[in-house]
Amino acid sequence: MPIPKWKIKGIVDDITECGCCGRRGLKRTVAMMPLDADGNEDGAAEDVVFYGTSCAADALGWTQGKVTDTARAAQAERDQRDNWARRMVSIYAPVEFAPVRDKARVYYGRNQHQRDTGVKATEEVAKLLAQTRATLADTTTGPARPSRIEDFRRYLVIFTSDERISLVRRVPEEQAAAAQRRADDIRGSVLVVAALDAEAARDVAYADELTREWNTKAWQAAHA
């Protein structure tokens, strides 16, 4: 069986012109990475082409249905990686320059199976942040996504009586201080945390007190 010339990386709706036939006004295009003779990716993000589903099907020798399904699956995987990266950055970026003891407590608190195994928390945090930032910086199927503490936004997190999260809502900048004061008054059932998105805010809110303490410190330092 001949090796395909292209690998589908995802599907986008902000590029509406086919890079093969030039047709414009498409609802979406398929991101395709060139492959070498051995079937390995042969290029970087700037080498990705964006074809309409018909041209992509012709290039791969597939049906348009298979192209669309494969592209959506690839994009879903990319979105999952992005979601994971945002969560990890929101948890670990605030402790990146924290004292080693605090960094270790935060890391091992979430990775207890690695405690006393020789795994160094400082190294693992550095590797995690490098990996997650690279994930969010990847421009294969779109622009780079926010990944800095300066990109964090404030979220109001409300818990039920049995300590489950019932609501996560973005707090406008002008209301952040008031929301924080209210959260301090209602300690335990309402929190204000900083994160890259609402799902990451859930992770921060469910984290231990030290993680949340460094989350607040990092936010304040970034917006001093």
C-alpha positions in Angstrom: 0.0 0.0 0.0 1.5 3.4 -1.0 2.3 5.8 1.9 0.0 8.9 1.9 1.7 12.1 1.0 -0.1 14.0 3.8 -1.1 13.7 7.4 -4.3 15.4 8.5 -3.6 17.6 11.6 -7.1 19.1 12.1 -9.8 21.2 10.7 -10.3 25.0 10.9 -13.0 27.5 10.1 -10.9 30.7 10.1 -9.1 29.8 6.8 -11.7 29.6 4.1 -9.6 29.4 0.9 -8.4 26.1 -0.4 -4.6 26.1 -0.8 -4.9 23.6 -3.6 -7.5 24.9 -6.1 -7.9 28.4 -4.7 -11.6 28.1 -4.1 -12.8 30.7 -1.6 -15.7 31.1 0.8 -15.4 27.5 2.2 -17.0 26.8 5.6 -13.8 25.0 6.7 -10.5 23.7 5.5 -8.4 20.7 6.5 -4.9 21.2 7.9 -2.4 18.8 6.2 1.2 18.2 7.0 3.5 16.9 4.3 5.2 13.5 4.9 8.5 12.2 3.8 9.1 8.9 1.9 9.0 7.0 5.1 5.7 8.4 6.2 7.1 10.8 8.8 6.1 14.4 9.2 8.3 16.4 6.9 8.0 20.0 8.0 6.9 22.5 10.7 3.8 24.5 11.3 4.6 26.9 8.4 4.6 23.9 6.0 1.0 22.9 6.7 -1.4 23.4 3.9 -5.1 24.1 4.1 -7.3 22.2 1.6 -11.0 22.0 1.1 -12.4 18.6 1.9 -12.7 17.7 -1.8 -9.1 18.6 -2.6 -7.9 16.9 0.6 -9.8 13.7 -0.4 -8.2 13.8 -3.9 -4.7 14.3 -2.4 -5.2 11.3 0.0 -7.3 9.1 -2.3 -10.0 9.0 0.4 -13.7 9.8 0.5 -14.7 13.3 1.7 -16.5 11.6 4.6 -13.3 9.9 5.7 -11.4 13.2 5.4 -13.9 15.1 7.5 -14.1 12.4 10.2 -10.3 12.1 10.4 -9.9 15.9 10.5 -12.5 16.3 13.3 -10.9 13.5 15.3 -7.4 15.1 14.9 -8.8 18.5 16.0 -10.5 16.9 19.0 -7.2 15.4 20.1 -5.5 18.8 19.7 -8.2 20.5 21.7 -7.8 17.8 24.5 -4.1 18.5 24.6 -4.7 22.2 24.8 -7.2 21.7 27.6 -4.7 19.6 29.6 -2.0 22.2 28.9 -4.1 25.1 30.2 -4.9 23.1 33.4 -1.2 22.3 34.0 0.0 25.9 33.4 -2.7 27.2 35.7 -1.6 24.9 38.5 2.2 24.8 38.1 3.2 28.2 36.5 2.5 30.0 39.8 5.0 27.8 41.7 7.6 27.9 38.9 9.8 30.2 41.0 8.5 29.3 44.4 10.8 27.9 47.1 11.8 24.3 46.4 9.8 23.1 49.5 6.6 24.7 48.3 7.1 23.5 44.7 7.6 19.9 46.0 4.5 20.0 48.2 2.4 21.2 45.3 3.8 18.7 42.9 3.7 15.6 45.2 0.3 16.6 46.4 -1.0 15.9 42.9 1.4 13.1 42.2 1.6 11.2 45.4 2.7 7.9 43.7 6.0 9.7 42.8 6.9 10.7 46.3 10.0 8.9 47.6 10.7 7.4 44.2 13.7 9.6 43.3 11.6 11.8 41.0 12.6 15.4 41.6 9.6 17.8 41.7 11.6 20.8 40.5 12.6 18.9 37.4 9.2 17.5 36.7 7.5 20.9 37.1 10.0 22.4 34.6 9.4 19.6 32.1 5.6 19.9 32.5 5.7 23.7 31.9 8.0 23.3 28.9 5.8 20.7 27.4 2.5 22.5 28.0 3.9 25.8 26.7 5.1 24.1 23.6 1.6 22.6 23.1 -0.1 26.0 23.4 2.6 27.6 21.2 2.0 25.1 18.4 0.5 26.9 15.4 -0.2 23.9 13.2 -4.0 24.5 13.1 -4.3 28.0 14.4 -2.5 30.8 16.2 -0.7 30.3 19.5 -2.9 30.1 22.6 -2.3 32.1 25.8 0.1 30.4 28.2 1.5 33.0 30.6 0.4 34.0 34.1 -0.3 37.4 32.6 -2.9 35.7 30.5 -4.7 34.3 33.5 -8.2 35.6 34.1 -10.2 35.7 37.4 -12.9 33.2 38.0 -15.6 33.0 40.7 -16.1 29.5 41.9 -19.1 28.5 44.0 -19.3 25.3 45.9 -22.4 23.3 47.0 -22.8 22.2 50.6 -21.2 18.9 49.8 -18.1 20.7 48.4 -18.9 20.1 44.7 -18.5 23.0 42.3 -21.8 24.3 41.1 -20.7 27.4 39.2 -17.6 28.8 37.6 -18.0 32.3 36.1 -15.5 34.7 34.7 -15.1 37.9 36.8 -14.7 41.1 34.9 -11.5 42.9 35.9 -13.3 45.8 37.4 -15.2 43.5 39.8 -12.2 41.2 40.7 -11.3 43.0 44.0 -14.9 43.1 45.2 -15.4 39.4 44.3 -12.2 38.6 46.2 -13.5 40.4 49.3 -16.8 38.6 49.1 -15.0 35.3 48.8 -12.9 36.1 51.8 -16.1 36.8 53.8 -17.7 33.6 52.7 -14.7 31.4 53.3 -15.0 27.8 52.0 -18.1 28.0 49.8 -16.9 30.7 47.4 -13.4 31.1 45.9 -11.8 33.5 43.4 -9.0 31.9 41.5 -6.9 32.8 38.5 -6.5 30.5 35.5 -6.3 30.3 31.7 -9.9 29.2 31.3 -12.9 28.0 33.3 -12.0 24.3 33.3 -8.5 25.1 34.6 -10.1 27.3 37.2 -12.0 24.2 38.5 -8.6 22.4 38.9 -7.2 25.3 40.9 -10.3 25.6 43.0 -10.2 21.9 43.9 -6.4 22.0 44.6 -4.9 22.3 48.1 -4.6 25.5 50.0 -0.9 26.0 49.2 -1.6 25.7 45.4 -4.3 28.3 45.7 -2.1 30.6 47.8 0.6 30.6 45.2 -2.0 31.1 42.5 -3.1 34.3 44.3 0.5 35.5 44.7 1.3 34.9 41.1 -1.8 36.8 40.0 -1.0 39.7 42.2 2.6 39.9 41.1 1.6 39.8 37.4 -0.8 42.6 37.9 1.0 44.7 40.4 
